[in-house]
Amino acid sequence: MSDKAIRTIVIVGGGTAGWMTAAPLALKLPKTCEVVLVESAEIGTVGVGEATLPTIRHFNIALGIDEADFVRKTQASFKLGIEFKDWGHVGNRFFHGFGDFGPAIENRPAYMYWLRLSRVFKDMPSYEQWSMATMMARSNRFMPPQDELPSITDAYSSAYHFDAGLYAAYLRDYATRRGVKRIEGMIEHVEQHPETGFITALKLRDGRRVEGDLFVDCSGFRGLLIEGVYQAGYEDWSAMLPCNSALAVPCAKVDPLTPYTTSTAKAAGWTWRIPLQHRTGNGHVYCDGYTSDDEAARVLLEGLDGEAQGEPRQLRFTTGRRRKSWVKNCVAIGLSGGFLEPLESTSINFIENAVGWLLQYFPNRECRPELADEFNRLVAQRYEYVRDFIIMHYKLTDRTDTEFWRYCANMPIPDTLRHQIETFRETGRVVV
């Protein structure tokens, strides 16, 4: 161990982001590096993100987690994709299935042939029929990919729906068994080095001090360190992603247990439905400039397919990201680094990526700015890529039935997305 090596990492905040950060750090870093997590029961977590992308499987596998044990303890169900209702127009329905849509033909993507043939043959079968994941989901069936090449049984991917609170608790047990020290307490003051500005310690309300060399901010929207200490700044994307509110409520589960998430467009936003083993997660994402909170709650509750388990929980947000997620010896992961609405279940994937990049560019106590610059570049690139993907759902709709959808049809979009749209329209090629 060099005399410049990180000796103590302090994670501020638990929840999904905090424990998803602590678990791989505990597994991958040498035992000479202590990992400490500070959280308080007085501060609630958002905990509404229950749908994931297929990358979560690789995250769990990298931790050596037994899938059966994980599924049982987090009340998880399997996810083959997302069904979108009423997005293109009222009555429209399409499915975003995970995986390939048929094998390549003469080294060209299969979708290009489908596009050409669909213009010639009016009775051309739906493109969805080329997707194994989509067809299984339509039949409420699921079988894990078999990882056999070449085979139809591995031409798709899968993810999970799970209880975010149970997943955080699962990873907390995992991390503490591997040496992570959990401290319960409220942070009252942040101490900094008088010359470098590096954070040196956290002072808790009861007088305890928690010293560290590297601090990971998982404090949620507050950004206690990245914004509260370093004023990293925030890029506001609400002009292109106008939804700024959400209501979430669980309801009693109903059969059958569907292996997909459902997103249904509404007058001023959209609702989600996420099936778990023990309940169904529901929410309404909307813009409070185009509907009232009471009306949004009414739309949510009237759309439940089981008895509501409590009152809807309110959440306010501004879509965007921190201008810098790594400043000096502070790294923001999770909601402290930014937020994009959960339309494509990307929130947990942002955490996976950030933790992976932190390990890849793990610093010593000097925290060289070159490492921070590369981390910040990758995080910004990922946020902007997903931002454009989500904007596209709103921008390319034919809906004009409400003021909200008319705004979306005419709102400004980034040049990067405009280029993607124009390239596909003119050439049939997808820009990655």
C-alpha positions in Angstrom: 0.0 0.0 0.0 1.5 3.3 -1.1 1.5 6.2 1.2 -0.9 8.0 -1.2 -3.4 5.2 -1.4 -7.0 5.9 -0.4 -7.4 4.6 3.1 -11.0 5.5 3.8 -14.0 6.0 1.5 -17.0 7.7 3.0 -20.4 7.2 1.3 -23.0 9.8 2.2 -26.5 8.3 2.0 -27.9 4.8 1.8 -30.8 3.8 -0.3 -30.3 2.1 -3.7 -27.4 4.4 -4.8 -25.5 4.2 -1.5 -25.6 0.5 -1.2 -25.1 -0.2 -4.9 -21.9 1.8 -4.5 -20.8 0.2 -1.2 -21.2 -3.4 -2.4 -18.8 -3.4 -5.3 -16.3 -1.2 -3.5 -16.2 -3.7 -0.7 -15.7 -6.6 -3.1 -13.2 -5.0 -5.5 -11.0 -2.8 -3.3 -8.2 -4.2 -1.1 -9.0 -4.7 2.6 -6.5 -1.9 3.5 -9.2 0.5 2.2 -12.1 1.0 4.6 -15.5 1.8 3.3 -17.9 3.7 5.6 -21.5 4.6 4.8 -23.3 7.3 6.7 -27.1 7.3 6.6 -30.0 8.4 8.7 -33.5 6.9 9.2 -34.8 10.5 9.5 -34.1 11.1 5.8 -36.3 9.1 3.5 -35.3 7.6 0.2 -37.1 8.1 -3.2 -37.3 4.3 -3.6 -39.8 4.3 -6.6 -37.4 2.9 -9.1 -38.4 -0.7 -9.3 -37.8 -1.5 -13.0 -34.4 -2.1 -14.5 -32.4 -2.8 -17.7 -30.7 -6.1 -18.5 -27.4 -4.7 -17.3 -28.6 -5.2 -13.7 -28.1 -9.0 -14.3 -24.4 -8.4 -15.0 -24.1 -6.1 -12.0 -25.5 -8.9 -9.7 -23.3 -11.5 -11.4 -20.2 -9.5 -10.9 -21.0 -9.4 -7.2 -21.5 -13.2 -7.1 -25.1 -12.9 -6.1 -27.3 -16.0 -6.4 -30.2 -15.2 -8.6 -32.7 -17.4 -6.8 -31.8 -15.9 -3.5 -32.0 -12.3 -4.9 -35.4 -12.9 -6.5 -36.8 -14.4 -3.3 -35.6 -11.7 -1.0 -36.4 -8.6 -3.1 -39.8 -9.9 -4.3 -38.5 -9.6 -7.8 -40.2 -10.6 -11.1 -38.7 -10.9 -14.5 -38.9 -8.2 -17.2 -38.7 -8.7 -21.0 -39.3 -5.1 -21.9 -41.7 -2.2 -21.7 -45.2 -1.9 -23.3 -46.1 1.6 -24.4 -49.8 2.5 -24.7 -51.3 5.6 -26.3 -47.9 7.2 -27.0 -48.0 7.5 -30.8 -51.7 8.3 -30.7 -54.6 7.3 -28.5 -55.1 3.6 -29.1 -51.5 3.1 -30.3 -49.5 0.3 -28.7 -45.9 -0.8 -29.2 -43.5 -3.0 -27.2 -39.8 -2.2 -26.5 -38.5 -5.8 -26.1 -35.0 -6.5 -24.8 -32.8 -8.2 -27.4 -32.4 -8.7 -31.2 -35.2 -8.5 -33.8 -34.0 -11.3 -35.9 -30.5 -12.1 -37.1 -28.5 -9.9 -39.5 -29.2 -10.6 -43.2 -26.1 -10.1 -45.5 -24.5 -8.2 -42.7 -27.3 -5.7 -42.5 -29.7 -5.2 -39.6 -33.0 -7.1 -40.1 -35.0 -4.0 -39.4 -33.8 -2.4 -42.7 -35.3 -5.3 -44.7 -38.5 -5.1 -42.8 -38.8 -1.4 -43.5 -38.4 -2.0 -47.2 -40.7 -4.9 -47.4 -43.4 -3.2 -45.3 -43.7 -0.5 -48.0 -44.3 -3.2 -50.6 -46.6 -5.6 -48.8 -49.5 -4.1 -47.0 -50.1 -7.3 -45.0 -46.5 -7.5 -43.8 -46.4 -9.0 -40.3 -45.6 -6.7 -37.4 -42.0 -6.1 -36.7 -42.7 -7.2 -33.1 -43.1 -10.8 -34.4 -39.4 -10.9 -35.1 -38.6 -10.3 -31.4 -38.5 -13.4 -29.1 -38.8 -11.1 -26.0 -41.8 -9.4 -27.3 -43.7 -12.5 -28.3 -43.0 -14.2 -24.9 -44.2 -11.0 -23.2 -47.4 -11.0 -25.3 -48.1 -14.5 -24.0 -47.2 -13.8 -20.4 -44.4 -16.3 -20.6 -40.8 -16.2 -19.5 -37.7 -18.4 -19.8 -34.2 -17.3 -19.0 -31.9 -16.9 -22.0 -30.0 -20.1 -22.5 -26.7 -18.6 -23.7 -26.3 -21.0 -26.5 -25.0 -19.8 -29.9 -26.5 -19.8 -32.4 -30.0 -20.2 -31.0 -33.3 -18.4 -30.7 -33.1 -19.1 -27.0 -30.4 -16.5 -26.5 -31.5 -13.8 -29.0 -33.1 -11.8 -26.2 -32.3 -10.3 -22.8 -34.1 -9.9 -19.5 -34.1 -7.6 -16.5 -36.0 -7.5 -13.2 -38.7 -5.6 -11.4 -37.9 -5.5 -7.7 -38.7 -3.7 -4.5 -36.1 -0.9 -4.4 -36.2 -0.8 -0.5 -35.6 -4.6 -0.3 -32.8 -4.4 -2.9 -31.1 -1.7 -0.9 -31.4 -3.8 2.3 -30.2 -6.9 0.4 -27.0 -5.0 -0.7 -26.6 -3.5 2.8 -26.4 -7.0 4.2 -24.0 -8.0 1.4 -21.7 -5.0 1.9 -21.6 -5.1 5.7 -20.7 -8.8 5.6 -17.7 -7.8 3.5 -16.5 -5.1 6.0 -18.5 -2.0 5.1 -19.0 0.1 8.3 -22.5 1.6 8.6 -22.9 4.7 10.7 -26.3 6.0 11.7 -26.4 9.8 12.0 -27.3 13.2 10.6 -24.6 15.3 9.0 -24.4 18.8 10.5 -21.2 20.1 9.1 -18.6 19.3 6.3 -15.0 20.1 7.1 -12.6 21.0 4.3 -8.8 21.4 4.0 -8.0 25.1 4.2 -5.6 25.0 1.2 -6.8 22.3 -1.2 -10.6 22.5 -0.5 -10.7 18.7 -0.2 -13.4 17.4 2.2 -11.6 16.0 5.2 -14.4 15.0 7.6 -18.1 15.0 8.3 -19.4 16.2 11.6 -22.5 14.5 12.8 -25.3 16.1 14.9 -24.2 14.1 18.0 -20.6 15.4 17.7 -18.9 12.4 16.1 -16.5 13.1 13.2 -16.2 10.8 10.2 -12.9 11.3 8.5 -12.1 10.1 4.9 -9.9 10.5 1.9 -12.6 10.1 -0.8 -16.3 11.0 -0.4 -19.1 9.6 -2.5 -22.3 11.7 -2.5 -25.4 9.5 -2.6 -27.5 12.0 -0.8 -30.2 12.2 -3.4 -31.7 15.3 -4.9 -30.1 17.4 -2.2 -26.6 16.9 -3.4 -25.3 17.5 0.1 -21.6 17.5 -0.9 -21.5 18.0 -4.7 -23.8 21.0 -4.6 -23.9 22.0 -0.9 -20.1 22.1 -0.6 -18.8 22.5 -4.2 -21.7 24.2 -6.0 -21.1 22.0 -9.1 -24.0 23.6 -10.9 -26.9 21.9 -12.7 -27.9 21.7 -16.4 -31.7 22.1 -16.5 -33.3 20.2 -19.3 -37.0 20.8 -18.3 -37.6 22.8 -21.6 -37.1 19.5 -23.5 -38.4 17.2 -20.8 -41.3 19.2 -19.2 -42.5 16.6 -16.7 -41.5 17.8 -13.2 -43.7 15.8 -10.8 -44.6 12.3 -9.9 -47.0 10.4 -7.7 -46.3 6.8 -6.7 -48.6 4.3 -4.9 -48.5 0.5 -4.6 -51.6 -1.6 -5.0 -52.6 -5.2 -4.4 -51.2 -7.6 -7.0 -53.5 -9.2 -9.6 -52.9 -12.2 -11.8 -51.4 -12.9 -14.2 -47.9 -11.7 -13.2 -46.9 -9.9 -16.5 -43.2 -10.1 -17.4 -43.0 -6.5 -18.5 -43.4 -2.9 -17.4 -46.3 -0.8 -18.8 -46.2 2.9 -19.7 -49.4 4.6 -20.6 -49.5 8.1 -22.0 -52.0 10.4 -20.3 -53.2 14.0 -20.9 -50.2 15.6 -19.2 -47.7 12.8 -18.8 -47.7 9.1 -18.4 -48.4 6.3 -15.8 -46.3 3.3 -15.0 -47.2 -0.2 -13.8 -44.5 -2.5 -12.4 -45.6 -6.0 -11.3 -43.8 -7.6 -8.3 -44.4 -10.8 -6.4 -46.2 -9.2 -3.5 -47.7 -6.0 -5.0 -47.8 -3.8 -8.1 -45.9 -0.5 -8.2 -47.8 2.3 -9.9 -47.0 6.0 -10.6 -47.9 9.0 -12.6 -45.2 11.3 -14.1 -46.6 14.6 -15.2 -46.1 18.3 -15.7 -47.8 20.4 -13.1 -48.0 23.3 -15.6 -50.6 21.3 -17.5 -52.6 19.5 -14.8 -53.2 19.8 -11.1 -51.8 17.5 -8.4 -55.4 16.5 -7.5 -56.2 15.6 -11.1 -53.0 13.7 -11.5 -53.8 11.7 -8.4 -57.3 10.9 -9.7 -55.9 9.7 -13.0 -53.4 7.5 -11.1 -55.9 6.0 -8.7 -58.6 5.3 -11.3 -56.1 3.4 -13.4 -55.0 0.9 -10.7 -55.9 -2.7 -11.2 -55.9 -3.6 -7.5 -56.7 -1.9 -4.2 -54.4 1.0 -3.4 -52.1 0.4 -0.5 -51.9 3.9 1.0 -52.0 7.4 -0.4 -50.0 8.5 -3.4 -46.5 9.8 -2.5 -45.5 13.1 -4.1 -42.2 13.7 -5.7 -40.9 16.9 -7.4 -37.9 17.0 -9.7 -36.1 19.0 -12.4 -34.7 16.9 -15.2 -31.0 17.4 -15.9 -27.6 16.6 -14.5 -24.8 18.2 -12.5 -22.3 20.0 -14.6 -19.6 18.0 -12.8 -20.2 14.8 -10.9 -16.6 14.6 -9.6 -15.1 17.6 -8.0 -11.8 17.4 -6.0 -12.3 14.3 -3.7 -16.1 14.1 -4.0 -18.0 11.9 -6.5 -21.7 12.2 -6.9 -23.6 8.9 -7.8 -27.3 8.5 -8.2 -29.8 11.3 -7.9 -27.2 13.7 -6.5 -25.6 13.5 -10.0 -28.7 14.1 -12.0 -32.2 12.8 -12.8 -34.1 11.7 -15.9 -37.6 10.5 -15.6 -38.0 6.7 -15.4 -39.6 6.3 -18.8 -37.1 3.7 -20.0 -36.0 2.4 -16.5 -32.5 4.0 -16.7 -32.0 5.4 -13.2 -30.4 2.3 -11.7 -28.3 1.9 -14.9 -26.8 5.3 -14.2 -25.7 4.1 -10.8 -24.2 0.9 -12.3 -22.2 2.9 -14.8 -21.0 5.5 -12.3 -19.7 2.9 -9.9 -18.0 1.0 -12.7 -16.2 4.2 -13.9 -15.3 5.1 -10.3 -13.5 1.7 -10.0 -12.0 2.1 -13.5 -10.5 5.6 -12.7 -10.1 5.0 -9.0 -7.7 7.7 -7.6 -5.2 7.9 -4.8 -5.4 10.7 -2.2 -4.3 13.3 -4.7 -7.5 12.8 -6.8 -5.9 13.9 -10.0 -8.2 16.2 -12.0 -7.5 14.2 -15.1 -9.3 11.3 -13.6 -12.2 13.5 -12.6 -12.3 15.0 -16.1 -12.6 11.6 -17.8 -15.3 10.4 -15.3 -17.2 13.6 -15.9 -17.0 13.2 -19.6 -18.4 9.7 -19.5 -21.2 10.6 -17.1 -22.2 13.6 -19.2 -22.1 11.6 -22.4 -24.3 8.9 -20.9 -26.9 11.4 -19.5 -27.1 13.2 -22.8 -27.5 9.9 -24.8 -30.4 8.8 -22.5 -31.8 12.3 -22.5 -32.2 12.3 -26.3 -33.7 8.8 -26.2 -36.4 9.9 -23.7 -37.1 13.2 -25.5 -37.8 11.2 -28.7 -40.8 9.5 -27.0 -42.4 12.9 -26.6 -41.3 14.6 -29.7 -42.3 12.0 -32.3 -45.8 11.5 -31.1 -48.8 12.3 -33.4 -50.9 13.3 -30.3 -52.3 16.8 -30.4 -55.3 16.2 -28.1 -54.0 18.2 -25.2 -51.9 21.4 -24.6 -49.2 19.2 -23.1 -48.8 17.1 -26.2 -49.0 20.1 -28.5 -46.1 21.6 -26.6 -44.1 18.4 -26.9 -44.6 18.3 -30.6 -43.2 21.8 -31.0 -40.6 22.0 -28.2 -36.9 22.5 -28.9 -34.7 19.4 -29.1 -30.9 18.9 -29.0 -28.9 19.0 -32.2 -27.7 15.4 -31.5 -31.3 14.1 -31.5 -32.2 16.1 -34.6 -29.3 14.5 -36.4 -30.5 11.0 -35.3 -34.0 11.6 -36.4 -33.0 13.1 -39.8 -30.5 10.3 -40.5 -33.1 7.6 -39.9 -35.8 9.3 -41.9 -33.5 9.9 -44.9 -31.4 6.7 -44.9 -33.1 4.1 -42.6 -29.9 3.9 -40.5 -29.7 4.2 -36.7 -27.1 6.6 -35.4 -25.5 5.2 -32.2 
